[in-house]
Amino acid sequence: MQLRLTGEADGAFWESRELDGELHATAPNQADLPEWINFGGDKCWPAPQSDWLVRQGRDWPPPIAFDSSPMDAVAGEDGVVLTSPVDSAFGIQVTRHVELDAELPVMRIRTEFHKVIGDTVRVSVWTITQMNDPERVFVPLREDSKMPGGFILLIEAEPERLRIEDGLLSFVRTRLKSTKIGMDATCMAWVGRKLVVRIDAEAGPGEYPDGGCVTQVYTSPDPVPYVELETLGPLATMSAGDRIERTTTYTIMPRSTTDPEAEARKILCS
């Protein structure tokens, strides 16, 4: 999966190109599945991750139907609809509606969780967008944030060159170790060398995972140079027959200045 401007060869999403043509291994049970294969791109998982061990017998890799199984694809006039099999651990089927705006450089992905079988689960729609190594990541913090300073560390290490200026948090990918930061802000900006991408989470009331996170950013250390810009929906208790959904919006623009902060503020104010 890739996101780029018309006529351009380079996109914003990170892809593991050495895996071109490869398929995920299959297994009847999560416990029998080999280690996770990371193709990159955009994907969704059930949050919180802390429940995976209870549900599937291991805390990694992600549940089979969410990120290790082929999905049916149906092309439409504005995009494509992807439908997963029913996940054996969560009893959930995932449907993703990927659509391009007809007039604007905007992509929307509406992710639906349909609880088909099994006992009650409490989950959140969690979207993970793996993006190329940025020049800098920016997050406009909420003035009424319930988090001290507007963010929390989800991994002990703090992202490299982290700073907050006029309510705008920013940092770069940490090369030597993993970092992860969470916010109750609803949008983020990725500033690359040639492109800028804004990611908006659908806002709404409710209890959010991981201490109230609506957005999260994970930075991967070398030798896999990517960052994950993640959005989360509120937790919902699902019984068979229930559905929840969440829409993530992606806006892409070419770089117009050499100043990454100016680029971020421009797209975040657009």
Sequence and secondary structure as in RCSB ss.txt:
>XXXX:A:sequence
MQLRLTGEADGAFWESRELDGELHATAPNQADLPEWINFGGDKCWPAPQSDWLVRQGRDWPPPIAFDSSPMDAVA
GEDGVVLTSPVDSAFGIQVTRHVELDAELPVMRIRTEFHKVIGDTVRVSVWTITQMNDPERVFVPLREDSKMPGG
FILLIEAEPERLRIEDGLLSFVRTRLKSTKIGMDATCMAWVGRKLVVRIDAEAGPGEYPDGGCVTQVYTSPDPVP
YVELETLGPLATMSAGDRIERTTTYTIMPRSTTDPEAEARKILCS
>XXXX:A:secstr
     TT S  SB B GGGTT      SSGGG  S    BSEEEEEE GGGHHHHHSSSSS  HHHHSS  EEEE
 SSEEEEEEEE TTT EEEEEEEEE SSSSEEEEEEEEEE SSS EEEEEEEEEEEE  SEEEEE  TT SSGGG
EEESSSS  EEEEEETTEEEEE  SSS EEEEES SEEEEE SSEEEEEEE   SS  HHHH SEEEEE  TTS 
EEEEEEE   EEE TT EEEEEEEEEEEE  SS HHHHHHHHHT 
